[in-house]
Amino acid sequence: MSQEKTEKPTERRISDARKEGNVPYSADFSGAATLAAACGLLIGGRDFFQGCFHSIVLAALDTLGGDRAAQSLSQAIDRMFVSALAIVAPFFILALVTTLLATVTQTGFAFSFVKIRPNLMNVNPANMLKNTFGLTALANLSLMSVKAVFMAILMFYTIRHVLPLVFSAAHQPLPNIALGLWTGFVQMLVSTLTFGIVLALIDLKIKRRQYFKSLRMSKDEVKREHLSQSGNENIKSERKKLGREMIMSGAPAKKIGLADAVIVNPTHYAVAIRYAKEENDLPYVLMKGKDKRALELRRLAAENHVPVIGNPTVARALYKVEEDSPIPEELFEAVAAILKWVRSVADANLSPTSAD
């Protein structure tokens, strides 16, 4: 029973699937978005497209007649081509942009080469039969059949409603005929778009449900993943602890050599600080001393070529922090500036001067 995949996928499982290019995607949603954008462009740019179509008709009429010069014929064909391109190009560009946006909306910016790598399993006869006659393929075929039936019914009722408008305009002036045809076309377009949007939303929900169902995990898988993550965190914690213990157990001379800087005041206080990501997420106080102990720390720092920085305010504040403890939040900015300066000097291969 523990092997039954009844548990919701974890964030890690979903993340791994995305890295492999496995994301929920509905082609119907992208198609409906593209169709909606095309309808908006067509209706909004009606006058522009009407002008282009008018230019094509005029250019076609110019080609009639056998006495037309070759140059005039060529110019007429050029005008037809330019006008046709002006009609097609906006829809082509809009389709590309809309499809891209619809895809990103569904999948995010997930990109992987795994899906396009050659895979011999794809040409395995058993897998091909499973993909062709499996439950998923049959479900997709049934869904396509339902779509086709509903689309046919919709088109039947739409055409039956539009035909009287077309027939009534048959004996009207040309502008009225054009208006009747345009009205009928828009009605068919709106009906198709409405059906497409409803279908796309349903398909999107189905695809997402199938996607998360395919990523379901068994109880054992969830338990193993949890233990793996907990183990990784424990290993990191133990490494940090071991590194800190090795540092703190060393002799003062060896220990001070691990400091990034010693901040002094200028003789009463001395605090050695260290920042290493593998030991602590924050800079921490490595060693500290007062009066004679402070002078000893300064001497050891000079012998080990550790920069000594004179900053009375910061030194007094850091002295209040226990050894092997991270610096408080109010000192983040000051200590960060000191560490940045020390490391910039080290990168420039310069020798920082000790503060008096």
MIRO-398833 format. One line per 10 residues: number of its first residue (from 1); their letters; for each residue x, y, z of C-alpha. Coordinates in Angstrom, 1 decimal. Layout:
NUM = A = X Y Z ~ ... .
This chain:
1 = MSQEKTEKPT = 0.0 0.0 0.0 ~ 2.9 2.4 0.7 ~ 3.9 2.2 -3.0 ~ 0.6 3.6 -4.2 ~ 1.0 7.2 -5.4 ~ -1.5 8.9 -3.3 ~ 0.5 11.9 -1.9 ~ 0.6 15.3 -3.5 ~ 4.0 16.1 -5.1 ~ 6.5 18.0 -3.1 .
11 = ERRISDARKE = 8.1 21.3 -4.1 ~ 11.3 19.4 -5.0 ~ 9.4 16.9 -7.2 ~ 7.7 19.8 -9.1 ~ 11.0 21.6 -9.4 ~ 12.8 18.6 -10.8 ~ 10.0 18.0 -13.3 ~ 10.2 21.6 -14.5 ~ 14.0 21.2 -15.0 ~ 13.2 18.3 -17.3 .
21 = GNVPYSADFS = 10.7 20.4 -19.2 ~ 7.7 18.6 -17.7 ~ 5.2 21.4 -17.2 ~ 1.4 21.7 -17.5 ~ 0.4 23.1 -20.9 ~ -2.9 23.5 -22.8 ~ -2.7 24.0 -26.5 ~ -6.4 25.0 -26.5 ~ -5.6 27.9 -24.1 ~ -2.8 29.2 -26.3 .
31 = GAATLAAACG = -5.1 28.8 -29.4 ~ -8.0 30.6 -27.7 ~ -5.7 33.5 -26.6 ~ -4.3 33.8 -30.2 ~ -7.8 33.8 -31.7 ~ -9.0 36.4 -29.2 ~ -6.0 38.6 -30.1 ~ -6.7 38.2 -33.8 ~ -10.4 39.1 -33.3 ~ -9.4 42.2 -31.4 .
41 = LLIGGRDFFQ = -7.0 43.2 -34.1 ~ -9.5 42.5 -36.9 ~ -12.3 44.5 -35.3 ~ -10.0 47.3 -34.1 ~ -8.2 47.7 -37.4 ~ -11.3 47.3 -39.6 ~ -10.8 50.5 -41.5 ~ -7.1 49.7 -42.2 ~ -7.7 46.2 -43.4 ~ -10.7 47.4 -45.5 .
51 = GCFHSIVLAA = -8.4 49.9 -47.2 ~ -5.8 47.2 -47.9 ~ -8.4 44.9 -49.3 ~ -9.8 47.8 -51.5 ~ -6.3 48.3 -52.8 ~ -6.0 44.7 -53.7 ~ -9.3 44.8 -55.6 ~ -8.3 48.0 -57.5 ~ -4.9 46.5 -58.4 ~ -6.6 43.3 -59.6 .
61 = LDTLGGDRAA = -8.9 45.3 -61.8 ~ -5.9 47.2 -63.3 ~ -4.5 43.8 -64.5 ~ -7.6 43.2 -66.7 ~ -7.5 43.9 -70.3 ~ -5.0 42.7 -72.9 ~ -3.5 46.1 -73.8 ~ -1.9 46.8 -70.4 ~ 1.8 47.5 -70.5 ~ 4.2 45.1 -68.8 .
71 = QSLSQAIDRM = 5.4 47.8 -66.5 ~ 1.8 48.7 -65.4 ~ 1.1 45.0 -64.8 ~ 4.2 44.7 -62.7 ~ 3.3 47.7 -60.6 ~ -0.2 46.4 -60.1 ~ 1.1 43.0 -58.9 ~ 3.5 44.9 -56.5 ~ 0.6 46.8 -55.1 ~ -1.3 43.7 -54.5 .
81 = FVSALAIVAP = 1.6 42.0 -52.8 ~ 2.3 45.0 -50.5 ~ -1.4 45.3 -49.6 ~ -1.7 41.5 -48.9 ~ 1.5 41.6 -46.8 ~ 0.1 44.5 -44.8 ~ -2.9 42.4 -44.0 ~ -1.1 39.1 -43.2 ~ 2.0 40.5 -41.3 ~ 0.2 42.0 -38.3 .
91 = FFILALVTTL = -1.7 38.8 -37.7 ~ 1.5 36.7 -38.1 ~ 3.4 38.8 -35.6 ~ 0.5 39.0 -33.2 ~ 0.1 35.2 -33.3 ~ 3.8 34.7 -32.4 ~ 3.7 37.2 -29.5 ~ 0.4 35.9 -28.2 ~ 1.4 32.3 -28.4 ~ 4.6 33.1 -26.5 .
101 = LATVTQTGFA = 2.8 35.0 -23.8 ~ 0.2 32.3 -23.4 ~ 2.9 29.7 -23.1 ~ 4.9 31.7 -20.5 ~ 1.7 32.4 -18.6 ~ 1.1 28.6 -18.3 ~ 4.6 27.3 -17.8 ~ 6.7 30.2 -16.7 ~ 10.2 30.6 -18.1 ~ 10.8 26.8 -17.9 .
111 = FSFVKIRPNL = 13.2 25.7 -20.7 ~ 15.0 22.4 -20.9 ~ 16.9 20.4 -23.6 ~ 15.7 17.1 -22.1 ~ 12.5 17.1 -24.3 ~ 14.5 17.6 -27.5 ~ 17.2 15.1 -26.8 ~ 17.1 11.8 -28.9 ~ 15.5 9.1 -26.8 ~ 15.4 5.5 -28.1 .
121 = MNVNPANMLK = 12.4 4.8 -25.8 ~ 10.4 7.0 -28.1 ~ 10.8 4.5 -31.0 ~ 10.2 1.5 -28.8 ~ 7.2 -0.4 -30.4 ~ 5.7 -1.1 -26.9 ~ 5.9 2.5 -25.9 ~ 4.5 3.6 -29.3 ~ 1.5 1.3 -28.9 ~ 1.0 2.5 -25.3 .
131 = NTFGLTALAN = 1.1 6.1 -26.4 ~ -1.3 5.4 -29.3 ~ -3.8 3.1 -27.6 ~ -3.3 4.0 -23.9 ~ -5.8 5.5 -21.5 ~ -4.3 9.0 -22.0 ~ -4.5 8.7 -25.8 ~ -8.1 7.5 -25.7 ~ -9.0 10.3 -23.3 ~ -7.5 12.9 -25.6 .
141 = LSLMSVKAVF = -9.3 11.3 -28.6 ~ -12.6 11.4 -26.7 ~ -12.0 15.1 -25.8 ~ -11.2 15.9 -29.5 ~ -14.4 14.2 -30.6 ~ -16.5 16.2 -28.1 ~ -14.9 19.4 -29.3 ~ -15.6 18.6 -32.9 ~ -19.3 17.8 -32.2 ~ -19.9 20.9 -30.2 .
151 = MAILMFYTIR = -18.1 23.0 -32.8 ~ -20.2 21.5 -35.6 ~ -23.4 22.3 -33.6 ~ -22.3 25.8 -32.9 ~ -21.4 26.5 -36.5 ~ -24.7 25.0 -37.7 ~ -26.8 27.3 -35.5 ~ -24.6 30.3 -36.2 ~ -24.8 29.9 -40.0 ~ -28.5 29.3 -39.8 .
161 = HVLPLVFSAA = -28.8 32.6 -37.9 ~ -26.5 34.5 -40.3 ~ -27.9 33.3 -43.7 ~ -31.1 35.4 -43.5 ~ -28.9 38.5 -43.0 ~ -26.9 37.6 -46.1 ~ -29.9 36.8 -48.3 ~ -31.7 40.0 -47.2 ~ -28.8 42.0 -48.4 ~ -28.6 40.4 -51.8 .
171 = HQPLPNIALG = -30.7 43.0 -53.5 ~ -29.2 45.9 -51.6 ~ -26.5 48.4 -52.7 ~ -22.9 47.1 -52.5 ~ -22.1 48.9 -49.2 ~ -25.2 47.3 -47.6 ~ -24.1 43.8 -48.9 ~ -20.6 44.4 -47.5 ~ -22.1 45.5 -44.1 ~ -24.3 42.4 -44.0 .
181 = LWTGFVQMLV = -21.4 40.1 -44.8 ~ -19.3 41.8 -42.2 ~ -22.0 41.5 -39.5 ~ -22.5 37.8 -40.2 ~ -18.7 37.2 -40.1 ~ -18.3 39.0 -36.8 ~ -21.2 37.0 -35.3 ~ -19.6 33.8 -36.4 ~ -16.3 35.0 -35.0 ~ -17.7 36.0 -31.6 .
191 = STLTFGIVLA = -19.5 32.6 -31.3 ~ -16.4 30.7 -32.2 ~ -14.3 32.7 -29.8 ~ -16.7 32.3 -26.9 ~ -16.8 28.6 -27.4 ~ -13.0 28.5 -27.7 ~ -12.5 30.4 -24.5 ~ -14.8 28.1 -22.5 ~ -13.2 25.1 -24.0 ~ -9.7 26.4 -23.3 .
201 = LIDLKIKRRQ = -10.5 27.0 -19.6 ~ -11.9 23.5 -19.2 ~ -8.9 22.0 -21.0 ~ -6.4 24.0 -18.9 ~ -8.0 22.7 -15.7 ~ -7.9 19.2 -17.0 ~ -4.3 19.4 -18.1 ~ -3.2 20.8 -14.7 ~ -5.1 18.1 -12.9 ~ -3.5 15.4 -15.1 .
211 = YFKSLRMSKD = -0.1 17.0 -14.6 ~ -0.2 17.0 -10.8 ~ -1.7 13.5 -10.8 ~ 1.3 12.3 -12.9 ~ 3.6 13.7 -10.3 ~ 2.0 12.1 -7.3 ~ 4.3 10.3 -4.9 ~ 4.0 7.3 -2.6 ~ 4.4 7.6 1.1 ~ 7.8 6.0 1.0 .
221 = EVKREHLSQS = 9.0 8.5 -1.7 ~ 7.8 11.5 0.5 ~ 9.5 10.0 3.5 ~ 12.8 9.4 1.7 ~ 12.8 12.9 0.2 ~ 12.2 14.4 3.7 ~ 15.0 12.4 5.2 ~ 17.3 13.3 2.4 ~ 16.6 17.0 2.9 ~ 16.9 16.8 6.6 .
231 = GNENIKSERK = 20.2 14.8 6.2 ~ 21.6 17.5 4.0 ~ 20.8 20.2 6.5 ~ 22.3 18.2 9.3 ~ 25.5 17.6 7.4 ~ 25.8 21.3 6.7 ~ 25.3 22.1 10.3 ~ 27.8 19.6 11.5 ~ 30.4 20.9 9.0 ~ 29.9 24.4 10.4 .
241 = KLGREMIMSG = 30.2 23.2 14.0 ~ 33.3 21.2 13.3 ~ 35.0 24.1 11.5 ~ 34.2 26.4 14.4 ~ 35.5 23.9 17.0 ~ 38.7 23.5 15.1 ~ 39.3 27.2 15.0 ~ 38.3 27.8 18.7 ~ 40.6 24.9 19.9 ~ 43.7 26.4 18.4 .
251 = APAKKIGLAD = 46.5 28.4 20.2 ~ 46.1 32.2 20.3 ~ 48.8 32.8 17.7 ~ 47.3 30.3 15.3 ~ 43.8 31.4 16.0 ~ 44.5 35.1 15.4 ~ 45.9 34.2 12.0 ~ 42.5 33.2 10.9 ~ 41.0 36.6 11.6 ~ 40.1 38.9 8.8 .
261 = AVIVNPTHYA = 40.8 42.0 10.9 ~ 41.4 43.2 14.4 ~ 39.5 46.3 15.4 ~ 41.0 48.4 18.2 ~ 40.2 51.4 20.5 ~ 43.2 52.0 20.0 ~ 44.9 50.4 23.1 ~ 42.1 49.6 25.6 ~ 40.1 47.2 23.4 ~ 40.9 44.8 20.6 .
271 = VAIRYAKEEN = 38.4 42.5 18.8 ~ 39.3 40.0 16.1 ~ 36.5 39.3 13.6 ~ 36.2 36.6 11.0 ~ 33.8 35.9 8.2 ~ 33.6 32.5 6.4 ~ 30.4 31.3 4.9 ~ 31.2 27.7 5.5 ~ 31.4 28.4 9.2 ~ 28.8 31.0 9.8 .
281 = DLPYVLMKGK = 26.3 33.0 7.8 ~ 27.4 36.2 9.5 ~ 30.7 37.7 10.6 ~ 31.5 36.7 14.2 ~ 33.8 37.7 17.0 ~ 36.8 35.3 16.9 ~ 38.8 36.7 19.9 ~ 38.7 39.8 22.1 ~ 40.8 41.4 24.8 ~ 41.0 44.5 27.0 .
291 = DKRALELRRL = 44.1 46.4 28.2 ~ 47.1 44.0 28.3 ~ 45.1 41.3 26.5 ~ 44.3 43.9 23.8 ~ 48.0 44.8 23.4 ~ 48.8 41.1 23.1 ~ 46.2 40.6 20.4 ~ 47.6 43.6 18.5 ~ 51.1 42.1 18.7 ~ 49.9 38.7 17.5 .
301 = AAENHVPVIG = 48.0 40.4 14.7 ~ 51.1 42.2 13.5 ~ 53.1 39.0 13.6 ~ 50.5 37.2 11.5 ~ 49.9 40.1 9.1 ~ 46.3 40.6 10.1 ~ 45.1 44.1 9.4 ~ 44.6 46.2 12.6 ~ 41.8 48.8 12.1 ~ 41.4 51.7 14.5 .
311 = NPTVARALYK = 37.7 52.4 15.2 ~ 36.9 53.1 18.8 ~ 33.1 53.1 18.5 ~ 33.0 49.8 16.7 ~ 35.6 48.2 18.9 ~ 33.8 49.1 22.1 ~ 30.5 47.8 20.7 ~ 32.1 44.5 19.5 ~ 33.8 43.9 22.8 ~ 30.3 43.5 24.3 .
321 = VEEDSPIPEE = 29.7 40.5 22.0 ~ 30.8 37.1 23.3 ~ 33.5 35.2 21.5 ~ 32.3 32.8 18.8 ~ 29.1 34.8 18.6 ~ 27.8 36.7 15.4 ~ 27.9 40.4 15.4 ~ 24.6 42.2 16.2 ~ 22.4 43.7 13.4 ~ 23.2 47.3 14.3 .
331 = LFEAVAAILK = 26.9 46.7 13.5 ~ 26.3 45.0 10.1 ~ 27.0 48.1 8.0 ~ 30.1 49.2 9.9 ~ 31.7 45.7 9.9 ~ 30.7 45.1 6.3 ~ 32.5 48.3 5.3 ~ 35.6 47.3 7.2 ~ 35.7 43.8 5.7 ~ 35.1 45.3 2.2 .
341 = WVRSVADANL = 38.1 47.6 2.7 ~ 40.3 44.9 4.0 ~ 39.6 42.6 1.2 ~ 39.9 45.3 -1.4 ~ 43.4 46.0 -0.1 ~ 44.2 42.3 -0.1 ~ 43.1 42.0 -3.7 ~ 45.3 45.0 -4.7 ~ 48.2 43.2 -3.0 ~ 48.8 46.2 -0.7 .
351 = SPTSAD = 49.8 46.0 3.0 ~ 47.2 47.7 5.3 ~ 48.8 50.0 7.8 ~ 48.1 49.5 11.5 ~ 46.0 52.1 13.3 ~ 47.7 53.9 16.1 .
